[in-house]
């Protein structure tokens, strides 16, 4: 994964090259404990664990500080006129930008359309062994992976993106990256050989949708895929996700050496964020 933090609204991602003074990326587990009179403990844990991120910087460059201030204050961008919305964060240590269940080939819906969709052809998604999911149907078909909030995973022009199809796909499968602009309109596609592809985001790219061309009939598993930025994708890597986030805390203190600033910013995963 890219070693620098990328943060911003889609289409306006900015790289923060300065290392954070402190950084907490702990997930919110929400595990509840129930203790019986006899002393036994029962726990309840929800299926979804919410992501939280906390960063603090000392002596941050003025332009980077202004960018974080705009996100925290939900200020529209003067260059594009677009209002701020959910924030995208490309975590420097995340290996797989697919969601945890999505990377493992699992779905919370009966039709699987929360994680996969048909680009071309008539693929069908259905439960397989051990709650895993598989794809079948007519071939050839093209399957796309779904981001829960945006029309793809946020990127910036010039980013190097690697995509690895699930290992169970045959050697005649073709991995693809479909690039889109900030309005979700298609720009171009990058195709790889066999089950992996690495591409560079073109000018005006704001999103990328990973896809796979399925050319073998039968039941093909969907677990083990990986989408990564800045380094090669790894099969069966745990999905860190790239969820939409909202700023819940912000501090801005002028540093002793002006015009640099000491910035703190807290974010939480959300299903949507409004002004």
Secondary structure by P-SEA (a helix, b strand, c coil): cccccccccccccccccccccccccccccbbbbbbcccbbbbbbbccbbbbbbbbbbccccaaaaaaaaaaaaccccccccccccbbbbbcccccccccccccccccccccccccccccccbbbbbbccccbbbbbccccbbbbbbccccccccccccbbbbbbccccccccbbbbbbbbccccccccccccccccccccccccccbbbbbbbbcccccccccccccccccccccccccccccbbbbcbbbbbbcccccbbbbbbbbbbcccccc
